[in-house]
């Protein structure tokens, strides 16, 4: 913007001296938006796999004499 369009006494301020101040908020947003949801989804996937394995194993042991086990894949 040309100097003639600025009010007297106003100058342009560049963002260069303040770029280090933006590192904290950027990291917080990155953690909140990316790392926490991905970590939560990965941990619940692992928990679901462990529970599924344990429950299937338990069901097969409890119902060992059931004729319905032959229909399960």
Buried (B, 14 or more C-beta within 10 A) or exposed (E): EEEEEEEEEEEEEEEEEEEEEEEEEEEEEEEEEEEEEEEEEEEEEEEEEEEEEEEEEEEEEEEEEEEEEEEEE
